[in-house]
Amino acid sequence: MTVKAFRSAILDFVADPFFVPEPESVRYFSDGLLVIENGKVKELGAYEQLKEKYAGIAIAHFPDHFILPGFIDLHIHFPQTEMMAAYGEQLLQWLEKFTFPVERKFRDKAYCDQIAPIFIDQLLRNGTTTALVLAAVFPQSVEALFEESDRRKMRIIAGKVMMDRNAPNFLRDTAQSSYEDSKALIEKWHKKGRSLYAVTPRFAPTSTPEQLANAGRLLKEFPDTYLHTHLSENINEVAWVKELFPDRQSYVDVYDHFGLVGARSIFAHCVQLTEAEFDRLAAAKSTIAFCPTSNTFLGSGLFNLERATSSNIKVGLATDVGGGTSFSMFQTAGEAYKVAQLRQQKLSPFQAMFLATLGGARALSLEDQLGNFDAGKEADFIVINPRSTPILSLRNQSEQPTTLEDLSDRLFSLIIMGDDRAIQATYILGELAYEK
């Protein structure tokens, strides 16, 4: 039995701060001890109360830091790692000009193998321990990603993009080949180690009805996989969907018609949803991946967070690299705060960090396995340095916060000014995976 312990200020969530008062949803120890056994949480508590019980265990001590569960990124593109900050277009033009030519490179398995460790390294250095990832249309892109994440024992959910129309010929599959390739990947990778599979039509305009029907067929054959796609990101995209599917009542109805709207469906963006579409996602218990940095970068609009959370729709934060502008969930949370402000809504520091941890786990139906430090959960966590830059050192001069008000203030400084430099260390299943 391998038992190890980590001492620091420790924060996690035990309930949803959008519905439960924050003092009841936040669990915080200004001087805590996190005990790990064989990669899972054994115990969490105040150091003073647990120190004698674990007196014989070597304790890693991080004074002036704090420990959080690892971040969960609900929507990110593996093949777009190298094309972040591609200038000046809205969604549909941006895809044609920048995205599709880059994704073409991923038909070469050697190239996929070259980019996969870079992608995983960026996740870890930013404190992201779980991610829902779109690969390219080529099956080998999924293979390369899962091979790398499996080697590092990371919890990665991924899928081959399905795309059989309205894209360059070099990026198209067919309705049948996408079904067969996806099925083979599911049979090989789903539930192998910590890998999970998401059936991944890119978005409705790039799939024929036959392909969307095959996506629904895969979900019926493998009901514990996920559905991962884009929805209502851009005004022109929504109008295009209406032209392509004139018999359907809405964008959500397109997916619903093919059996793609359910409790394990994750829809990225959802900036342009109608009231009826919000209601349908709530009834289906589907998830929205809130992608604030890409929504502002591509000019897509301002997501209505309050409408989603008040309907009890599951929501998580997502970087959406490469439309998104940072791998950092701190940066993403900061942009989410600004989007809420522009809508005259509020997003508190605790709510933002909930979305990036336990909220993300709930969105993926993985809250029984990760997202906080309940005993028995997978021990993915990060050590955060709140004085990682000169300006953060000036901002956070005081000692470790002892009240939730002071803790909230410290978190907010990181949400607005923090980035990968604030991540001192990232642990996967209790083992060091990245250290600054």
C-alpha positions as a Markdown table, in Angstrom:
| # | Residue | x | y | z |
|---|---|---|---|---|
| 1 | Met | 0.0 | 0.0 | 0.0 |
| 2 | Thr | 1.4 | 3.4 | -1.0 |
| 3 | Val | 0.2 | 6.2 | 1.3 |
| 4 | Lys | 1.4 | 9.8 | 0.9 |
| 5 | Ala | 0.2 | 13.1 | 2.3 |
| 6 | Phe | 0.2 | 16.7 | 1.2 |
| 7 | Arg | -0.1 | 19.6 | 3.6 |
| 8 | Ser | -1.3 | 23.1 | 2.4 |
| 9 | Ala | -4.3 | 25.2 | 2.4 |
| 10 | Ile | -6.9 | 23.0 | 0.6 |
| 11 | Leu | -10.1 | 24.0 | -1.2 |
| 12 | Asp | -12.8 | 21.9 | -2.9 |
| 13 | Phe | -16.5 | 21.9 | -3.3 |
| 14 | Val | -19.2 | 19.6 | -1.8 |
| 15 | Ala | -22.3 | 21.3 | -3.4 |
| 16 | Asp | -23.3 | 23.6 | -6.2 |
| 17 | Pro | -22.7 | 27.3 | -5.3 |
| 18 | Phe | -25.2 | 28.4 | -7.9 |
| 19 | Phe | -28.0 | 26.8 | -5.8 |
| 20 | Val | -26.5 | 26.3 | -2.3 |
| 21 | Pro | -25.1 | 29.2 | -0.2 |
| 22 | Glu | -21.4 | 29.4 | -0.7 |
| 23 | Pro | -20.5 | 28.6 | 2.9 |
| 24 | Glu | -22.3 | 25.3 | 2.5 |
| 25 | Ser | -20.8 | 24.5 | -0.9 |
| 26 | Val | -17.2 | 25.3 | -0.2 |
| 27 | Arg | -14.9 | 23.0 | 1.9 |
| 28 | Tyr | -11.7 | 24.8 | 3.0 |
| 29 | Phe | -8.9 | 24.1 | 5.4 |
| 30 | Ser | -6.4 | 27.0 | 5.8 |
| 31 | Asp | -3.9 | 24.3 | 7.0 |
| 32 | Gly | -5.1 | 21.0 | 5.6 |
| 33 | Leu | -3.9 | 17.5 | 5.0 |
| 34 | Leu | -4.8 | 15.5 | 1.9 |
| 35 | Val | -3.9 | 11.8 | 2.3 |
| 36 | Ile | -3.6 | 9.6 | -0.8 |
| 37 | Glu | -3.5 | 5.8 | -1.0 |
| 38 | Asn | -2.9 | 4.0 | -4.3 |
| 39 | Gly | -3.8 | 6.9 | -6.4 |
| 40 | Lys | -7.1 | 7.7 | -4.6 |
| 41 | Val | -8.1 | 10.0 | -1.8 |
| 42 | Lys | -7.9 | 8.3 | 1.6 |
| 43 | Glu | -8.7 | 11.2 | 3.9 |
| 44 | Leu | -9.0 | 15.0 | 4.0 |
| 45 | Gly | -9.0 | 17.2 | 7.0 |
| 46 | Ala | -7.3 | 19.8 | 9.2 |
| 47 | Tyr | -3.6 | 19.1 | 9.6 |
| 48 | Glu | -3.8 | 19.5 | 13.4 |
| 49 | Gln | -6.5 | 16.8 | 13.6 |
| 50 | Leu | -4.8 | 14.3 | 11.3 |
| 51 | Lys | -1.0 | 14.8 | 12.0 |
| 52 | Glu | -0.8 | 12.2 | 14.8 |
| 53 | Lys | -2.7 | 9.6 | 12.7 |
| 54 | Tyr | -0.2 | 10.0 | 9.9 |
| 55 | Ala | 2.9 | 10.7 | 11.9 |
| 56 | Gly | 4.9 | 8.0 | 10.2 |
| 57 | Ile | 4.1 | 9.2 | 6.6 |
| 58 | Ala | 6.4 | 11.6 | 4.7 |
| 59 | Ile | 4.4 | 14.8 | 4.2 |
| 60 | Ala | 4.9 | 17.1 | 1.2 |
| 61 | His | 4.4 | 20.6 | 2.6 |
| 62 | Phe | 3.4 | 23.6 | 0.5 |
| 63 | Pro | 3.3 | 26.6 | 2.8 |
| 64 | Asp | 1.8 | 29.8 | 1.3 |
| 65 | His | 0.2 | 27.7 | -1.5 |
| 66 | Phe | -3.1 | 26.0 | -1.8 |
| 67 | Ile | -4.4 | 22.7 | -3.3 |
| 68 | Leu | -7.4 | 22.4 | -5.6 |
| 69 | Pro | -8.8 | 19.4 | -7.5 |
| 70 | Gly | -7.4 | 19.3 | -11.0 |
| 71 | Phe | -9.2 | 21.4 | -13.6 |
| 72 | Ile | -11.6 | 19.9 | -16.1 |
| 73 | Asp | -11.7 | 21.4 | -19.6 |
| 74 | Leu | -15.0 | 20.5 | -21.3 |
| 75 | His | -14.2 | 21.3 | -24.9 |
| 76 | Ile | -10.8 | 21.6 | -26.6 |
| 77 | His | -9.4 | 20.7 | -30.1 |
| 78 | Phe | -6.2 | 18.7 | -30.1 |
| 79 | Pro | -5.3 | 19.4 | -33.8 |
| 80 | Gln | -5.7 | 23.2 | -33.2 |
| 81 | Thr | -2.9 | 23.4 | -30.7 |
| 82 | Glu | -0.5 | 25.0 | -33.2 |
| 83 | Met | -3.0 | 27.5 | -34.7 |
| 84 | Met | -4.0 | 29.5 | -31.6 |
| 85 | Ala | -4.1 | 33.3 | -32.3 |
| 86 | Ala | -5.0 | 32.9 | -36.0 |
| 87 | Tyr | -6.1 | 36.4 | -36.8 |
| 88 | Gly | -9.3 | 38.1 | -37.6 |
| 89 | Glu | -12.2 | 36.0 | -38.8 |
| 90 | Gln | -15.5 | 34.9 | -37.6 |
| 91 | Leu | -16.3 | 31.2 | -37.2 |
| 92 | Leu | -17.1 | 29.9 | -40.7 |
| 93 | Gln | -14.4 | 31.9 | -42.5 |
| 94 | Trp | -11.9 | 31.1 | -39.7 |
| 95 | Leu | -12.6 | 27.3 | -40.2 |
| 96 | Glu | -12.0 | 27.5 | -43.9 |
| 97 | Lys | -9.0 | 29.8 | -43.8 |
| 98 | Phe | -7.1 | 28.4 | -40.8 |
| 99 | Thr | -8.5 | 25.4 | -39.2 |
| 100 | Phe | -9.1 | 22.9 | -42.0 |
| 101 | Pro | -5.6 | 23.3 | -43.5 |
| 102 | Val | -4.0 | 22.7 | -40.1 |
| 103 | Glu | -6.2 | 19.6 | -39.4 |
| 104 | Arg | -5.1 | 18.1 | -42.7 |
| 105 | Lys | -1.6 | 17.5 | -41.2 |
| 106 | Phe | -3.2 | 15.0 | -38.8 |
| 107 | Arg | -3.7 | 12.3 | -41.5 |
| 108 | Asp | 0.0 | 11.6 | -40.8 |
| 109 | Lys | 0.3 | 9.4 | -37.7 |
| 110 | Ala | 3.9 | 10.6 | -37.1 |
| 111 | Tyr | 2.7 | 14.2 | -37.0 |
| 112 | Cys | 0.0 | 13.2 | -34.6 |
| 113 | Asp | 2.6 | 11.6 | -32.4 |
| 114 | Gln | 4.7 | 14.7 | -32.5 |
| 115 | Ile | 1.8 | 17.1 | -31.4 |
| 116 | Ala | 0.1 | 14.8 | -28.8 |
| 117 | Pro | 2.8 | 15.2 | -26.1 |
| 118 | Ile | 2.9 | 18.9 | -26.7 |
| 119 | Phe | -0.8 | 19.1 | -26.2 |
| 120 | Ile | -0.8 | 17.0 | -23.0 |
| 121 | Asp | 2.1 | 19.0 | -21.6 |
| 122 | Gln | 0.2 | 22.2 | -22.1 |
| 123 | Leu | -2.8 | 20.8 | -20.2 |
| 124 | Leu | -0.7 | 19.7 | -17.3 |
| 125 | Arg | 1.3 | 22.9 | -17.0 |
| 126 | Asn | -2.0 | 24.7 | -16.8 |
| 127 | Gly | -3.4 | 22.4 | -14.1 |
| 128 | Thr | -5.9 | 20.6 | -16.4 |
| 129 | Thr | -6.1 | 16.9 | -15.5 |
| 130 | Thr | -9.3 | 15.9 | -17.3 |
| 131 | Ala | -10.4 | 17.1 | -20.8 |
| 132 | Leu | -13.1 | 16.4 | -23.4 |
| 133 | Val | -11.2 | 16.6 | -26.6 |
| 134 | Leu | -12.0 | 16.7 | -30.4 |
| 135 | Ala | -9.4 | 15.0 | -32.5 |
| 136 | Ala | -9.3 | 15.3 | -36.3 |
| 137 | Val | -11.3 | 13.4 | -38.8 |
| 138 | Phe | -8.5 | 10.8 | -39.1 |
| 139 | Pro | -8.7 | 7.9 | -36.7 |
| 140 | Gln | -4.9 | 8.0 | -36.2 |
| 141 | Ser | -5.3 | 11.4 | -34.5 |
| 142 | Val | -7.4 | 9.7 | -31.8 |
| 143 | Glu | -4.9 | 6.9 | -31.5 |
| 144 | Ala | -2.0 | 9.2 | -30.9 |
| 145 | Leu | -3.9 | 11.2 | -28.3 |
| 146 | Phe | -5.1 | 8.2 | -26.3 |
| 147 | Glu | -1.7 | 6.6 | -26.5 |
| 148 | Glu | -0.1 | 9.6 | -24.9 |
| 149 | Ser | -2.8 | 10.2 | -22.3 |
| 150 | Asp | -2.9 | 6.6 | -21.4 |
| 151 | Arg | 0.9 | 6.6 | -20.9 |
| 152 | Arg | 0.4 | 9.4 | -18.4 |
| 153 | Lys | -2.7 | 7.8 | -16.8 |
| 154 | Met | -4.7 | 10.9 | -17.6 |
| 155 | Arg | -8.5 | 11.0 | -17.7 |
| 156 | Ile | -9.1 | 12.0 | -21.3 |
| 157 | Ile | -12.4 | 11.8 | -23.2 |
| 158 | Ala | -11.9 | 12.1 | -27.0 |
| 159 | Gly | -13.4 | 11.2 | -30.3 |
| 160 | Lys | -12.8 | 11.2 | -34.1 |
| 161 | Val | -14.5 | 14.1 | -35.8 |
| 162 | Met | -17.3 | 12.9 | -38.1 |
| 163 | Met | -17.5 | 15.2 | -41.2 |
| 164 | Asp | -18.8 | 14.1 | -44.6 |
| 165 | Arg | -19.9 | 17.3 | -46.3 |
| 166 | Asn | -19.3 | 21.1 | -46.4 |
| 167 | Ala | -15.6 | 20.6 | -45.8 |
| 168 | Pro | -12.6 | 20.2 | -48.1 |
| 169 | Asn | -12.3 | 16.8 | -49.7 |
| 170 | Phe | -9.1 | 16.1 | -47.9 |
| 171 | Leu | -11.0 | 16.3 | -44.5 |
| 172 | Arg | -14.1 | 14.4 | -45.4 |
| 173 | Asp | -15.0 | 10.9 | -44.3 |
| 174 | Thr | -18.3 | 9.2 | -45.2 |
| 175 | Ala | -21.4 | 8.3 | -43.2 |
| 176 | Gln | -20.3 | 4.6 | -43.3 |
| 177 | Ser | -16.6 | 5.1 | -42.7 |
| 178 | Ser | -17.2 | 7.4 | -39.8 |
| 179 | Tyr | -19.4 | 4.8 | -38.2 |
| 180 | Glu | -16.9 | 2.0 | -38.7 |
| 181 | Asp | -13.9 | 4.1 | -37.6 |
| 182 | Ser | -15.7 | 5.4 | -34.5 |
| 183 | Lys | -16.9 | 1.9 | -33.6 |
| 184 | Ala | -13.4 | 0.5 | -33.9 |
| 185 | Leu | -12.0 | 3.3 | -31.7 |
| 186 | Ile | -14.7 | 2.8 | -29.1 |
| 187 | Glu | -14.0 | -1.0 | -28.9 |
| 188 | Lys | -10.3 | -0.4 | -28.6 |
| 189 | Trp | -10.2 | 2.7 | -26.3 |
| 190 | His | -13.4 | 3.3 | -24.3 |
| 191 | Lys | -12.8 | 2.4 | -20.7 |
| 192 | Lys | -9.2 | 1.3 | -21.4 |
| 193 | Gly | -7.4 | 2.7 | -18.4 |
| 194 | Arg | -8.9 | 6.1 | -17.8 |
| 195 | Ser | -9.7 | 6.8 | -21.5 |
| 196 | Leu | -13.3 | 7.3 | -22.5 |
| 197 | Tyr | -14.9 | 7.9 | -25.9 |
| 198 | Ala | -17.1 | 10.6 | -27.2 |
| 199 | Val | -19.0 | 10.2 | -30.5 |
| 200 | Thr | -18.1 | 13.5 | -32.2 |
| 201 | Pro | -19.9 | 14.9 | -35.2 |
| 202 | Arg | -18.1 | 18.2 | -35.8 |
| 203 | Phe | -21.4 | 20.2 | -36.1 |
| 204 | Ala | -24.6 | 19.7 | -38.0 |
| 205 | Pro | -23.5 | 21.6 | -41.1 |
| 206 | Thr | -20.6 | 19.2 | -41.8 |
| 207 | Ser | -22.7 | 16.0 | -41.4 |
| 208 | Thr | -25.3 | 14.6 | -43.7 |
| 209 | Pro | -28.5 | 13.2 | -42.2 |
| 210 | Glu | -27.1 | 9.8 | -42.8 |
| 211 | Gln | -24.0 | 10.5 | -40.7 |
| 212 | Leu | -26.0 | 12.1 | -37.9 |
| 213 | Ala | -28.2 | 9.0 | -37.9 |
| 214 | Asn | -25.0 | 6.8 | -37.6 |
| 215 | Ala | -23.9 | 8.9 | -34.7 |
| 216 | Gly | -27.2 | 8.2 | -33.0 |
| 217 | Arg | -26.7 | 4.5 | -33.8 |
| 218 | Leu | -23.3 | 4.5 | -32.1 |
| 219 | Leu | -24.9 | 6.0 | -29.0 |
| 220 | Lys | -27.5 | 3.3 | -28.9 |
| 221 | Glu | -24.9 | 0.6 | -29.3 |
| 222 | Phe | -22.6 | 2.1 | -26.7 |
| 223 | Pro | -24.8 | 4.0 | -24.3 |
| 224 | Asp | -22.1 | 4.8 | -21.9 |
| 225 | Thr | -20.1 | 6.8 | -24.4 |
| 226 | Tyr | -20.6 | 10.6 | -24.8 |
| 227 | Leu | -22.0 | 12.8 | -27.6 |
| 228 | His | -19.7 | 15.8 | -28.1 |
| 229 | Thr | -20.4 | 18.5 | -30.7 |
| 230 | His | -20.9 | 22.3 | -31.3 |
| 231 | Leu | -24.2 | 24.0 | -31.0 |
| 232 | Ser | -25.5 | 27.6 | -31.8 |
| 233 | Glu | -22.1 | 29.3 | -31.7 |
| 234 | Asn | -22.5 | 31.9 | -34.4 |
| 235 | Ile | -25.5 | 33.7 | -36.0 |
| 236 | Asn | -24.5 | 32.8 | -39.5 |
| 237 | Glu | -24.0 | 29.2 | -38.5 |
| 238 | Val | -27.5 | 29.0 | -37.0 |
| 239 | Ala | -29.0 | 30.4 | -40.3 |
| 240 | Trp | -27.0 | 27.9 | -42.3 |
| 241 | Val | -28.4 | 25.0 | -40.2 |
| 242 | Lys | -31.9 | 26.3 | -40.9 |
| 243 | Glu | -31.1 | 26.2 | -44.7 |
| 244 | Leu | -29.6 | 22.7 | -44.5 |
| 245 | Phe | -32.3 | 21.2 | -42.3 |
| 246 | Pro | -35.5 | 23.0 | -43.3 |
| 247 | Asp | -37.8 | 20.4 | -41.8 |
| 248 | Arg | -36.4 | 20.8 | -38.3 |
| 249 | Gln | -37.7 | 23.3 | -35.8 |
| 250 | Ser | -34.4 | 24.5 | -34.4 |
| 251 | Tyr | -30.7 | 23.7 | -34.2 |
| 252 | Val | -31.3 | 21.6 | -31.1 |
| 253 | Asp | -34.1 | 19.8 | -32.9 |
| 254 | Val | -31.7 | 18.7 | -35.6 |
| 255 | Tyr | -29.6 | 16.8 | -33.1 |
| 256 | Asp | -32.7 | 15.7 | -31.2 |
| 257 | His | -34.2 | 14.2 | -34.3 |
| 258 | Phe | -31.2 | 11.9 | -34.6 |
| 259 | Gly | -31.1 | 10.8 | -31.0 |
| 260 | Leu | -28.2 | 13.0 | -30.0 |
| 261 | Val | -29.7 | 15.0 | -27.1 |
| 262 | Gly | -29.4 | 13.2 | -23.8 |
| 263 | Ala | -27.8 | 13.2 | -20.4 |
| 264 | Arg | -24.4 | 12.3 | -21.7 |
| 265 | Ser | -24.4 | 15.0 | -24.5 |
| 266 | Ile | -22.0 | 17.9 | -24.3 |
| 267 | Phe | -22.8 | 20.9 | -26.5 |
| 268 | Ala | -20.1 | 23.6 | -26.9 |
| 269 | His | -21.0 | 27.3 | -27.0 |
| 270 | Cys | -24.8 | 27.6 | -27.1 |
| 271 | Val | -24.5 | 31.3 | -27.5 |
| 272 | Gln | -27.5 | 31.8 | -29.8 |
| 273 | Leu | -30.0 | 29.4 | -28.1 |
| 274 | Thr | -33.7 | 30.2 | -28.1 |
| 275 | Glu | -35.8 | 29.8 | -25.0 |
| 276 | Ala | -37.3 | 26.6 | -26.3 |
| 277 | Glu | -33.8 | 25.2 | -26.9 |
| 278 | Phe | -32.7 | 26.0 | -23.4 |
| 279 | Asp | -35.8 | 24.2 | -22.1 |
| 280 | Arg | -35.1 | 21.2 | -24.2 |
| 281 | Leu | -31.5 | 20.9 | -23.0 |
| 282 | Ala | -32.7 | 21.2 | -19.4 |
| 283 | Ala | -35.3 | 18.5 | -19.9 |
| 284 | Ala | -32.7 | 16.2 | -21.5 |
| 285 | Lys | -30.2 | 16.9 | -18.7 |
| 286 | Ser | -27.6 | 17.8 | -21.3 |
| 287 | Thr | -24.4 | 19.8 | -20.7 |
| 288 | Ile | -23.2 | 23.1 | -22.1 |
| 289 | Ala | -19.5 | 23.8 | -22.4 |
| 290 | Phe | -19.0 | 27.5 | -21.8 |
| 291 | Cys | -16.2 | 28.8 | -24.0 |
| 292 | Pro | -15.7 | 32.5 | -23.2 |
| 293 | Thr | -12.3 | 33.1 | -24.7 |
| 294 | Ser | -13.3 | 31.8 | -28.1 |
| 295 | Asn | -16.7 | 33.3 | -28.1 |
| 296 | Thr | -15.2 | 36.8 | -27.7 |
| 297 | Phe | -12.2 | 36.0 | -30.0 |
| 298 | Leu | -14.4 | 34.9 | -32.9 |
| 299 | Gly | -17.0 | 37.5 | -32.2 |
| 300 | Ser | -19.7 | 34.8 | -31.6 |
| 301 | Gly | -21.5 | 36.5 | -28.7 |
| 302 | Leu | -22.0 | 36.4 | -25.0 |
| 303 | Phe | -23.3 | 33.1 | -23.4 |
| 304 | Asn | -26.3 | 33.5 | -21.1 |
| 305 | Leu | -24.9 | 31.7 | -18.1 |
| 306 | Glu | -27.7 | 32.8 | -15.8 |
| 307 | Arg | -30.3 | 31.3 | -18.1 |
| 308 | Ala | -28.5 | 28.0 | -18.3 |
| 309 | Thr | -27.7 | 27.6 | -14.6 |
| 310 | Ser | -31.2 | 28.8 | -13.5 |
| 311 | Ser | -32.7 | 26.0 | -15.6 |
| 312 | Asn | -30.4 | 23.5 | -13.9 |
| 313 | Ile | -28.6 | 22.8 | -17.1 |
| 314 | Lys | -25.2 | 21.3 | -16.4 |
| 315 | Val | -22.4 | 23.8 | -17.3 |
| 316 | Gly | -18.6 | 23.5 | -17.3 |
| 317 | Leu | -15.8 | 25.8 | -18.4 |
| 318 | Ala | -13.9 | 25.1 | -21.7 |
| 319 | Thr | -10.9 | 26.7 | -23.3 |
| 320 | Asp | -11.8 | 25.7 | -26.9 |
| 321 | Val | -8.2 | 25.9 | -28.1 |
| 322 | Gly | -7.5 | 27.0 | -30.8 |
| 323 | Gly | -10.5 | 29.4 | -31.2 |
| 324 | Gly | -9.9 | 29.8 | -27.5 |
| 325 | Thr | -6.9 | 32.0 | -26.6 |
| 326 | Ser | -5.4 | 30.1 | -23.6 |
| 327 | Phe | -5.0 | 26.7 | -22.2 |
| 328 | Ser | -5.3 | 28.3 | -18.7 |
| 329 | Met | -8.6 | 27.7 | -16.8 |
| 330 | Phe | -7.8 | 30.8 | -14.7 |
| 331 | Gln | -7.7 | 32.9 | -17.9 |
| 332 | Thr | -10.9 | 31.1 | -19.1 |
| 333 | Ala | -12.6 | 31.8 | -15.8 |
| 334 | Gly | -11.6 | 35.4 | -16.0 |
| 335 | Glu | -13.1 | 35.8 | -19.4 |
| 336 | Ala | -16.3 | 34.0 | -18.2 |
| 337 | Tyr | -16.5 | 36.6 | -15.4 |
| 338 | Lys | -16.3 | 39.4 | -18.0 |
| 339 | Val | -18.9 | 37.8 | -20.2 |
| 340 | Ala | -21.3 | 37.6 | -17.2 |
| 341 | Gln | -20.5 | 41.3 | -16.4 |
| 342 | Leu | -21.4 | 42.3 | -20.0 |
| 343 | Arg | -24.7 | 40.5 | -19.5 |
| 344 | Gln | -25.3 | 42.3 | -16.2 |
| 345 | Gln | -24.9 | 38.9 | -14.5 |
| 346 | Lys | -22.6 | 37.6 | -11.7 |
| 347 | Leu | -20.1 | 34.9 | -11.6 |
| 348 | Ser | -18.4 | 34.6 | -8.2 |
| 349 | Pro | -14.9 | 33.3 | -7.7 |
| 350 | Phe | -16.3 | 30.2 | -6.0 |
| 351 | Gln | -18.9 | 29.6 | -8.8 |
| 352 | Ala | -16.1 | 29.9 | -11.4 |
| 353 | Met | -13.9 | 27.4 | -9.6 |
| 354 | Phe | -16.8 | 25.0 | -9.1 |
| 355 | Leu | -17.4 | 25.0 | -12.9 |
| 356 | Ala | -13.7 | 24.2 | -13.4 |
| 357 | Thr | -13.7 | 21.3 | -10.9 |
| 358 | Leu | -16.8 | 19.5 | -9.4 |
| 359 | Gly | -19.2 | 21.2 | -11.9 |
| 360 | Gly | -17.1 | 19.9 | -14.8 |
| 361 | Ala | -17.1 | 16.4 | -13.2 |
| 362 | Arg | -20.9 | 16.5 | -12.9 |
| 363 | Ala | -21.2 | 17.7 | -16.4 |
| 364 | Leu | -19.3 | 14.6 | -17.5 |
| 365 | Ser | -21.3 | 12.3 | -15.2 |
| 366 | Leu | -18.0 | 11.6 | -13.4 |
| 367 | Glu | -18.7 | 13.2 | -10.0 |
| 368 | Asp | -18.5 | 9.8 | -8.4 |
| 369 | Gln | -14.9 | 9.5 | -9.5 |
| 370 | Leu | -13.4 | 12.9 | -9.5 |
| 371 | Gly | -14.0 | 16.7 | -9.0 |
| 372 | Asn | -13.4 | 17.0 | -5.3 |
| 373 | Phe | -11.5 | 15.3 | -2.4 |
| 374 | Asp | -14.2 | 12.9 | -1.1 |
| 375 | Ala | -12.7 | 9.6 | 0.0 |
| 376 | Gly | -12.3 | 7.1 | -2.8 |
| 377 | Lys | -12.1 | 9.5 | -5.6 |
| 378 | Glu | -9.2 | 9.7 | -8.1 |
| 379 | Ala | -6.4 | 11.9 | -6.7 |
| 380 | Asp | -5.9 | 14.4 | -9.5 |
| 381 | Phe | -5.0 | 17.7 | -8.0 |
| 382 | Ile | -3.0 | 20.9 | -8.4 |
| 383 | Val | -0.8 | 23.0 | -6.2 |
| 384 | Ile | -1.3 | 26.7 | -6.8 |
| 385 | Asn | 1.1 | 29.5 | -6.0 |
| 386 | Pro | -0.9 | 32.7 | -5.3 |
| 387 | Arg | 2.3 | 34.8 | -5.5 |
| 388 | Ser | 3.6 | 33.4 | -8.8 |
| 389 | Thr | 4.2 | 36.8 | -10.5 |
| 390 | Pro | 5.5 | 40.1 | -9.1 |
| 391 | Ile | 2.0 | 41.7 | -9.4 |
| 392 | Leu | 0.3 | 38.7 | -7.7 |
| 393 | Ser | 3.0 | 38.9 | -4.9 |
| 394 | Leu | 2.0 | 42.5 | -4.4 |
| 395 | Arg | -1.7 | 41.7 | -4.5 |
| 396 | Asn | -1.5 | 38.7 | -2.2 |
| 397 | Gln | 0.8 | 39.9 | 0.6 |
| 398 | Ser | -1.3 | 38.7 | 3.5 |
| 399 | Glu | -1.0 | 35.3 | 5.2 |
| 400 | Gln | -3.0 | 32.3 | 4.2 |
| 401 | Pro | -6.8 | 33.2 | 4.1 |
| 402 | Thr | -8.7 | 32.0 | 7.1 |
| 403 | Thr | -12.2 | 33.2 | 6.1 |
| 404 | Leu | -14.2 | 32.4 | 3.0 |
| 405 | Glu | -14.3 | 36.1 | 2.2 |
| 406 | Asp | -10.5 | 36.4 | 2.2 |
| 407 | Leu | -10.3 | 33.1 | 0.2 |
| 408 | Ser | -12.7 | 34.4 | -2.4 |
| 409 | Asp | -10.6 | 37.5 | -2.8 |
| 410 | Arg | -7.5 | 35.5 | -3.3 |
| 411 | Leu | -9.2 | 33.2 | -5.8 |
| 412 | Phe | -10.4 | 36.2 | -7.7 |
| 413 | Ser | -6.9 | 37.7 | -8.0 |
| 414 | Leu | -5.9 | 34.4 | -9.7 |
| 415 | Ile | -8.9 | 34.3 | -12.0 |
| 416 | Ile | -8.1 | 37.8 | -13.3 |
| 417 | Met | -4.3 | 37.8 | -13.2 |
| 418 | Gly | -3.3 | 34.1 | -13.0 |
| 419 | Asp | -2.1 | 31.8 | -15.7 |
| 420 | Asp | 0.1 | 28.7 | -16.1 |
| 421 | Arg | 2.7 | 30.4 | -13.9 |
| 422 | Ala | 0.4 | 30.0 | -10.9 |
| 423 | Ile | 0.4 | 26.2 | -11.3 |
| 424 | Gln | 3.3 | 25.0 | -9.1 |
| 425 | Ala | 2.6 | 21.3 | -9.6 |
| 426 | Thr | 0.1 | 19.0 | -11.1 |
| 427 | Tyr | -0.6 | 15.5 | -9.8 |
| 428 | Ile | -2.3 | 12.6 | -11.6 |
| 429 | Leu | -3.5 | 9.8 | -9.3 |
| 430 | Gly | -1.3 | 11.2 | -6.6 |
| 431 | Glu | 1.9 | 11.1 | -8.7 |
| 432 | Leu | 3.7 | 14.2 | -9.8 |
| 433 | Ala | 3.0 | 14.8 | -13.5 |
| 434 | Tyr | 4.2 | 18.4 | -13.8 |
| 435 | Glu | 6.3 | 20.7 | -11.7 |
| 436 | Lys | 7.2 | 24.3 | -12.3 |
